Amino acid sequence: MEPDVEHIATEFFRRWAVSFDELCASFEEVMAPDCRWEQRPMLVTNTRAQALRFLRISRRALGLATIEVELRYLSSVGDVVLTERIDHLLRKDGTLITSAPVAGVLEFDGRHVVAWREHFNAIGFAGQIPRNMLLRRRLST
């Protein structure tokens, strides 16, 4: 029986909101070791290890703890899953770092993602980070 790639993708995104450790574990379990992850127009990673390194850097640099994924649409054709979602990046205390509307394509080989392409407005995404950091500082003083 073929794996249900829509279910795998939905669970993958759901796990991001549990904890940072669960976020990383979902990448470990779902991404193939040589998965290419393109976050256009920003970052490209060529291995699961590089993707995990990027998540850990994001944790240190931004305080990333979890990502709540607002999954607007998800559909599949064969081993390809198409998504439209809004990723809400959150700190450990639950405050928002930034939100990003994302369109993505995940290509599966069995139960593993072998290629993952995402497209979003990097200027809008990056522009929210300083504003949210400033708001956080104002609220804490």
C-alpha positions as CSV (number, residue, x, y, z in Angstrom):
1,M,0.0,0.0,0.0
2,E,1.3,3.5,-0.9
3,P,1.9,5.9,2.0
4,D,-0.6,8.6,2.5
5,V,1.6,11.6,1.6
6,E,-1.1,14.1,2.6
7,H,-1.3,12.6,6.1
8,I,2.5,12.5,6.4
9,A,2.7,16.2,5.3
10,T,-0.1,17.3,7.7
11,E,1.5,15.5,10.6
12,F,4.9,17.0,9.7
13,F,3.6,20.5,9.9
14,R,1.5,19.8,13.1
15,R,4.5,18.6,15.0
16,W,6.3,22.0,14.5
17,A,3.9,23.6,17.1
18,V,4.7,21.0,19.9
19,S,8.2,22.0,20.9
20,F,11.6,22.8,19.3
21,D,12.7,19.3,19.9
22,E,9.6,17.9,18.2
23,L,10.1,20.3,15.3
24,C,13.6,18.9,14.8
25,A,12.5,15.3,15.3
26,S,9.9,15.8,12.5
27,F,12.6,17.0,10.2
28,E,14.8,13.9,11.2
29,E,11.9,11.5,10.5
30,V,10.3,13.0,7.4
31,M,13.2,14.5,5.4
32,A,15.4,12.2,3.4
33,P,19.1,12.5,4.3
34,D,19.8,14.2,0.9
35,C,16.6,16.3,0.8
36,R,17.1,19.6,-1.0
37,W,15.0,22.4,0.8
38,E,14.6,25.6,-1.2
39,Q,13.2,28.6,0.7
40,R,13.0,31.1,-2.1
41,P,14.2,33.7,-2.3
42,M,16.3,33.1,0.7
43,L,18.0,29.8,1.8
44,V,18.7,26.5,0.1
45,T,19.9,23.5,2.1
46,N,21.0,20.3,0.3
47,T,20.9,17.8,3.2
48,R,18.7,17.1,6.3
49,A,21.8,17.9,8.4
50,Q,22.0,21.4,6.9
51,A,18.3,22.0,7.4
52,L,18.6,21.0,11.1
53,R,21.6,23.3,11.4
54,F,19.5,26.2,10.0
55,L,16.8,25.5,12.5
56,R,19.3,25.6,15.4
57,I,20.7,28.9,14.1
58,S,17.2,30.3,13.9
59,R,16.7,29.3,17.5
60,R,19.8,31.1,18.6
61,A,19.4,34.2,16.4
62,L,15.6,34.7,16.7
63,G,14.6,32.8,19.8
64,L,12.6,30.3,17.6
65,A,10.8,27.7,19.8
66,T,7.9,26.5,17.7
67,I,6.1,27.2,14.4
68,E,2.3,27.2,14.3
69,V,1.3,26.3,10.8
70,E,-2.0,27.6,9.6
71,L,-2.6,25.1,6.8
72,R,-5.0,26.8,4.3
73,Y,-4.8,24.3,1.5
74,L,-3.1,20.9,0.9
75,S,-3.6,18.6,-2.0
76,S,-1.5,15.9,-3.7
77,V,-1.0,14.3,-7.1
78,G,0.9,11.0,-6.8
79,D,4.0,11.6,-4.6
80,V,3.8,15.5,-4.8
81,V,2.1,17.5,-2.1
82,L,1.1,21.2,-2.7
83,T,0.5,23.5,0.2
84,E,-0.6,27.0,1.0
85,R,0.0,27.9,4.6
86,I,0.9,30.7,7.0
87,D,3.8,29.9,9.3
88,H,3.7,31.7,12.7
89,L,7.2,31.6,14.2
90,L,7.0,31.8,18.0
91,R,9.3,32.3,20.9
92,K,9.3,30.0,24.0
93,D,7.0,32.5,25.8
94,G,4.5,32.3,22.9
95,T,5.2,35.8,21.5
96,L,5.3,36.1,17.8
97,I,8.6,36.5,15.9
98,T,6.9,36.8,12.5
99,S,4.3,35.3,10.3
100,A,4.9,34.3,6.7
101,P,2.5,33.2,4.0
102,V,4.1,30.3,2.2
103,A,3.3,28.3,-1.0
104,G,5.2,25.0,-1.1
105,V,5.8,21.7,-2.9
106,L,7.0,18.6,-1.2
107,E,8.1,15.6,-3.3
108,F,8.0,12.3,-1.6
109,D,9.8,9.0,-2.2
110,G,7.8,6.6,0.0
111,R,7.5,8.2,3.4
112,H,10.3,10.7,3.0
113,V,10.5,14.1,1.5
114,V,13.3,14.1,-1.1
115,A,12.8,17.7,-2.5
116,W,11.0,20.6,-0.9
117,R,10.4,24.0,-2.5
118,E,8.8,27.0,-0.7
119,H,8.1,30.5,-2.0
120,F,7.3,33.5,0.2
121,N,7.8,37.2,0.4
122,A,11.2,37.5,2.2
123,I,11.1,41.3,2.4
124,G,7.8,41.2,4.2
125,F,9.0,38.3,6.4
126,A,12.3,40.0,7.4
127,G,10.5,43.3,7.9
128,Q,8.3,41.9,10.6
129,I,11.2,40.6,12.7
130,P,12.6,43.9,13.8
131,R,9.1,45.4,14.3
132,N,8.2,42.4,16.6
133,M,11.5,42.6,18.5
134,L,10.9,46.3,19.1
135,L,7.3,45.7,20.3
136,R,8.6,43.0,22.6
137,R,11.2,45.4,24.1
138,R,8.5,48.1,24.6
139,L,6.2,45.6,26.4
140,S,9.0,44.4,28.7
141,T,10.0,47.9,29.9
